[in-house]
Amino acid sequence: MFSRVFIVRLVRSSFGSKRDKKIFNPTRFYHWADAEDENAVPLVQIKKVIKTAALNYVDGHACITMDCPICAGAKRKDQPKVFINKTTGFFLCDNCRHSGPWSIIEKFLTPRKSGKIVKELAAFKETLPIKQDFKGKWDELKATCQLVTNLTDDEYQNMLQHLGIPPVPKETLSILNCVYSLSTKTLYLPLTDSSSNVAGYKSVTEESEDTTPAAKAGGVIIYKQKGAKTDSNSHAVVVPSVRDLLALISQRAATHIVCLPHELKNLPQQALPIFENYKKLVLWFGNDETSWDTARNFAKKLDEKRCFFVRPTGAQPDPKTAAYLGHDLKSILQNAQPIWHKSITTFQSLRQDVLSDLQNIDRVQGVKWKRYPTLNRILKGHRKGEFTVLTGPTGSGKTTFMSEYSLDLAMQGVNTLWGSFEIRNARLARTMLQQMAGMPLDVNLDLFDTYADEFEKLPIYFMTFHGQQSVKVVMEAVEHATYVHDIAHVIIDNVQFMMGISDEQKHMDRFWKQDAVVAAFRTFATKFNCHVTLVIHPRKERDADDLTTSSIFGGAKASQEADNILIIQDKRLTSVRGKKYLQVAKNRYSGDLGVMMMDFDKASLSYAPKRKSKTDADQVAAASDREDSNAS
């Protein structure tokens, strides 16, 4: 059922002595990615199989819709429909609740089935993944809360004031079937799928907005004005949060509004069938550092040709802020611009993008590192679509540094995919876990579960490759993971493990092979708007020499294609008092170059500079005062 290549998300790391065996249950260490992570299937192949089975289908925006072959024989007026993702082949039926990769549903589309195969498929249905049903959980939650329509006028006004919700009439809000807990002061709104089944819920408090389930929710919150119809010509506004949704409702700015399940973190392919009935989608994601990049990535899933975007300018902030400032939300929506355009464009089409960048200069510089303020000063931030090369001598700590570098970004919500061909995933995750904890966990085993639970929440995924791999197989896995998990940062450690085994390249020298790998990832970074970091070993040079951009192994393509080149210079190898530092040798974004000292803390496996305590700062200030006094 599964292909040879997996994307694996590490949940627990296995280490400790035998006496700790009771603490660390091996079944908890890894969560293998489910059926949706199987490699993508060409759309041509999907259509060919469906046509061979002589079935009618609708070629939609993101999915192919047809009668569900698993539900065949169901006694219903309307035959249940199955949605097949046009990019991955992942299928989903809201009636029988089955889902999985294309390889499963393909078995049910075989035109001629023997009696033996029919029996096998009947038994096979019992083993198919079942989409989780949240109706029971939602009913239990409703029993402990009150319907918004049943709140008194005072209770309703107190709820709006406490949660900071715009003045929405109670009757209008009741359309969302939401409930409110007077004891916890929490508003709950159900997520529904394409068949109006409850697929989860959102909880809104004064401080936060959370989703259950925490990932891969198969539903959204849909608001439809009374009397409005949903058909193939309907338009909808898509927003990331409940407060944005309520802001639009308060001004009756749109007849159809859709609130995403996981804000801007991820758009699960389980939720894509819900958008099939809309001819036009306006994405209004606000003006934070990720909104524009996220809008383009989500638009690729939803079909770019029907997607429009409210560009983040000073007069067009996020919906809740715009409503608070008294802006006309309908007017802002009318100015939404198409995301997709032909290969040749004009400045008129780019004008709002340029204005958006200038008005949000701090945000477009990228995600800032919290552990490396020096990198923020030089590189300005971590931006999508760029290509970074890291090199350094053998044993200089490239992998250790890159693990902390990527961990810092992942802790700020940057979806990360690691491809470690040289080091086992368990060892890499152990390093990252210790870096997050800031202490040696082998002597603090009582804290393992605490930090492991926090690490488990991070959007970090690991490829299960080890040793030599062909670039074609790796790229297939990377592109698939980027689509399914909305990956924003890919790390490949290291490039040398993708050279030398491809039949197509067996007659090429190593320089040409590496150039082909670099070209593939450069193209991927631009096409998928994803930051790629490649770790490349340097050439063998004299120990006394400093590494330069010319020291990168292979041809000149890596240094030419890279937006950023980071070099670890390790002078400890040639001098007793030598230091180790990271040199930014190329920075295409701003042109700033510089160095960052790398003092390694073995206890936390960290290169982050230590912050001076208040006591140390007071001592430094006192010493400075004494020097000034002596000088006078």
ABEGO torsion letter per residue (X at the ends): XBBABBBBBBABBBBEBAAAAAABBAAAABBBBBAAABBBBBAAAAAAAAAAAGBBBBBBAABBBBBBAAABGBBBABBBBBBBBAAAGBBBBAAAGBBEBAAAAAAAABABBBAAAAAAAAAAAAABBBBBBAAAAAAAAAAABBBAAABBAAAAAAAAAAAGBBBBBAAAAAAAGBBBBAAAGBBBBBBBBAAGBBAEBBBBBAABBBBOBABGBABBBBBBBBGBBBBAABBBBBBABAAAAAAAAAAGABABBBBBAAEAABBBAAAAAAAAABABBBBBAEABAAAAAAAAAAAAAAEAAABBBBBBBAABBBAAAAAAAGBBAAAAAAABBBABBBABBBAAAAAAAAAAAAAAAAAAAEBBBAABAAAAAAAGEBBBGBBBBBBEBBGAGAAAAAAAAAAAAAAAGBBBBBBBAABBAAAAAAAAAAAAAGBBAAABAAAAAAAAAAAAABBBBBBABBEBBBAAAAAAAAAAAAAAAGBABBBBOBAAAABGABAAAAABBAAAAAAAAAAAAAAAAAAAGBBBBBBBBBBBBBAABBBBAAABBEBAAAAAABABBBBBBBAAAABAABBBBBBBABBAAAGBBEBBBBBBBAAAGBABBBBBBAAAAAAAAAAAAAAAAAAX
